[in-house]
Amino acid sequence: MEFTKPTIEYATLWPLLVVFGVAVVGVLFEAFLPRERRFVAQSVLAVLGLLVALGGTAYVWTQLDEIRVDGQGVVARGELAAGQTLAVDGPTIFLWGLVLLFSIAGVLLFAERRLEGGVSTFAGQAAALPGSEAEREASTRGLHHTEVYPLLMFAVGGMMLFPTANDLLTMFVALEVLSLPLYLMCGLARRRRLLSQEAALKYFLLGAFSSGFFLYGAALVFGYAGSMQFADISEAVRNGTGNNALLLIGMGLLAVGLLFKVGAVPFQAWTPDVYQGAPTAVTAFMAACTKIAAFGALLRLFYVAFGAERWDWQPMLWVIAILTMLAGAILAAVQTDVKRMLAYSSVAHTGFLLVGVLGVRSAGAVGTDEITALQSVLFYLATYAPATVGTFAIVTLVRDAGGEATAFSKWAGLGQRSPLVAGAFGFLLLSMAGIPLTGGFVGKWSVFTVAMAAGAWPVVLVAIVASIISVFFYVRVILLMFFSDDDTSEVTDAETGWGAGTVTATLERVETAAVTKPSLLTSGTIAVCVLLVVLLGLVPGPILDLAGDAGQFIR
Amino acid sequence: MAEGGHSVPLVDPTSADGVFSLMWLVIALPAAGAAVLLIGGALAPRAFASFGHLLGTLMPIGSFALSLAMFLQLQGRDEADRQVVQHLWTFIRVGELDAGFDLLYDPLTALFLLLITGVGSLIHVYSIGYMEHDPRRVRFFGYLNLFVAAMLVLIMSENYIGLFLGWEGVGLASYLLIGFWQHKHSAAAAAKKAFVINRVGDMGLSTAIMLAFVTFGSVSFTTISAGAGEAGEKTMTAMGLLLLLGACGKSAQVPLQAWLLDAMEGPTPVSALIHAATMVTAGVYLVVRSNFVFDYAPNAQTVVVIVATVTLLWGAVIGCAKDDIKKALAGSTMSQIGYMMLGAGLGPAGYAFAIFHLLTHGFFKANMFLGAGSVMHGMDDDVDMRHYGALRKAMPITFITFAMGYLAIIGFPGFSGFWSKDKIIETALAENWIVGVCALLGAGVTGFYMTRLMIMTFFGEKRWEKDVHPHESPSVMTFPLIVLAALSVVSGVLLLGGWIEHWLEPVTGVPDHHEPPIPALAVTGLAVLVVAAGVALAVALVARRPVPREAPTEVSFATRAARADIYGDAFNDQVIVEPGRALTTGLVRMDRSVVDGTFRAGVVLVGGIGALTRRAQNGYVRSYALSVLGGVLLVVLALLAVNLA
């Protein structure tokens, strides 16, 4: 096989290259800068790199080629790059923008040092065994890891590459590039290190397991289509040549790899453990950005490569979406820990996003003033990300003597002690629940609409039931924060209507947590997230239009 | 009117230039005043206590000056160009609905502007004295400014949406001001009552707006007046009746009259401004402004006339039996608005006179309310007329000015009320003699109750409470009284040479001329005689006998009924409140058993499933991997089953 040197379209790919470049420079910083300077240098470098990439993304958006179809105007924009392995098109750029924006939020949360009294939330010396002399020494010397910044940058690079990948191999590489740093970062918590390391190991093992399925699926599909390129696969699928079983099994295994990443049921088992064990700043970053990237990849794989045979995979997604929404909502309802509750809620949101994904119709069937499935999913991601980052950022603030206090019992009466923080948390929860005048409402409305239009009314019906269940557990936290006194938290269970024994950990009289005053890094992040959710709820038009302008995927 | 050969004038404005380009400022001034006083007063109470009331008073005065300038400018214009519109911004644009924040200035608006800002300014001045010792005076002025701004939005808007905004705004201001002394339970309850009853009317108005939008695709007066002729009489009748429902709520017309008497719980300047001179007349404005609807809906007009006639008698009867001076005046207000409504219901022949009576009533009723306030000020806030008597010597200025208002309202020849009420009675007689006779009868009753009020307050013997030493009010309060008294006397000049009819022609159209069954002069003479009979009866019954200090309990059925507001509240309680309460009790029960039951069951179900499934989350990575494997099988089998089956 002859190898031809691909041409690299630097003009469109440079934001991606900036991110990887900064990651490499970060590694060099780690090697050559003295320890005490690394924190400032690394964090500033990361933020600058991300800002430049974000600006570059906006610029590249304006430079994209427009692809017109007579009678429909601009249907897509963008070009294939790097020897057709990358597709830089409207949706890609939109997702880049989202990933970069919330990565910046991630870096800001990473750099927060006031909450732990002058050190970051990451372990002083990750290699030191928990409870060992070395760990104590690292702690007294006030060490902290700054490797997280280059790791984050590599992950961000992978996340940008993931939805851009235009063939199966590139997609697999991107999957690994984004996953490996995440596995590491999950294990770096300063407190509760065993839990954190356990989470990292679980994530790694299961992630590797599912990557194996993805790779096997890629092999099967290659066997069917004779190519890794999405366009070629699409062509093969359209012509219907080859062994259909090969295609279907391959498609299923590829789906498994991606559904694992987005945390769809029954591949969600890692989510609560990892979200809970990982440092909360990492959870915030991971929950928002991984989901954005993975849904981008999922959309491209199914819409571009398998778009011609959507009747094949839509029923499968119906089943997965229904299971995911119901299981996410029901399990979230029985949690007694804020982080685990949010983890299951993120599972439920995966289900709602899948409702949007399966709402795809052929281009001709969608009216000019209707929103497309792609547009609705992109918009939902834009509403979900700020709510998620904001809630996890607030979780980092609520602390007691042992660090972050995530048990419900400790949140009782928080609204009376810190009305502002509790109010922001409550508002973000309402957005996640999809209450009108929040971004979440418009997001839910848009994905339900496209699924309805595509005839998936049973799924929408289940989605509405799941939404009702989810309102219950979000509002329960609000009730807990605002309508229960510190010392009567047992009453909350009775008031919210739980039958005996369903909540295993009946809330006991425990010391309650308080809000620690953060630096501007965290408070600013929270404020911006709340503002975004408000704006998306009140004036969703511009972002909906932007997602619409992104047009279709190119092939 | 379609059948009469008379044409309904269109709203067809030109754009604003010259002094009209400042139209927005008329509203902006009091609105800014309200914002500054309410926000600043809360932030810096001390600073605002020293000058807040002056700032609050300057705002409507500024608006008045602008209104006067615009009025003069409009007079100089050609008759065909006397409608000016100013587009400020797009207010609502959703789908086909496109409502701009547009202001309309035409002869009708011009008169209203002068009334509201003029009388409003005087009442602001009066309030400086009246509210002097109230610790929340700044807030009071903030609310007054808010009211003026909202009222101006109501009358200046070029479409029903803007009108509705103002309509709700004055409702809010009215609510806040009736309940201004919220520490009194009765005041809080009265505010709530006014609010709730007004909601019923607002339902009518908002439904009318929706109907307009459905029918015409627009809420703008311009569009609706252009299309009203083609919309069909049924639609127009429905819209007219809905508008009337709105008007009934705001203007305290039967059957939505019950709130006005309770509204007297508010400070007296509020009663004068809101519940006599301006806000309660908004219903009349609505009907006259919507003349393009009513002119095509003769049946709706008939209903307006019936409602008006019932109300004018209803209010007058209540006025006869009240011992509370403000409530007697409130009954009178209700009755007088009935006259205006009657004029408005009579169509193009009556519109101008309805507005004319509205203006003169605005002057003399505000005058009398402020006079009553002055009396209360001197009598330690006692409102019971049985505790008054012989105040003419103690409070000479209040007495003289009140007497001017009195002569005006009973229609003493030459005073303003004489001209305006006479015209309405005359027109009513020409249209329908039964209605005309009722209106004539009402004039007689007016003569009776006003004379009774006058005698009980200013004449006869002293029946004062111990330690009460009536004194004349300070000049800041008597000055507005004097101005308003003068206006009560002379504002009849507006009728000279048919000026007001001619002035309003661009809005209301040229009426067909109906010959009255008896000559106009005879009607006038008859009216004067009827009034004289009422006055004489009052003199005979009240002045010739001592007034008991306690209200006698052994009274006729009619008196008892009138004292109980002709059982308006009892009716509401029996027919609306009680069934409503039963309905809510039933709904609550159903909510508890059926709705909550469903949800409780749902909660138990969710909890049960959750408790079972969470066992799968056991923390062992091997079982997680197993579940992934299970998922793989599920996905692949689902794909194969669907496609290969």
Interface residues (C-beta under 8 A of the other chain):
Chain A: L201 K202 L205 L206 F209 S210 F213 N244 A245 L248 I249 M251 G252 L253 A255 V256 L259 F260 V265 P266 F267 A269 W270 P272 D273 D312 W313 P315 M316 V319 I320 A327 A329 I330 L331 A333 V334 I468 I469 F472 G497 W498 G499 G501 T502 V503 T504
Chain B: F599 R600 G602 V603 V604 V606 G607 G608 I609 G610 A611 T613 R614 A616 Q617 G619 V621 S623 Y624 A625 S627 V628 G630 G631 V632 L634 V635 V636 A638 L639 L640 V642 N643 L644
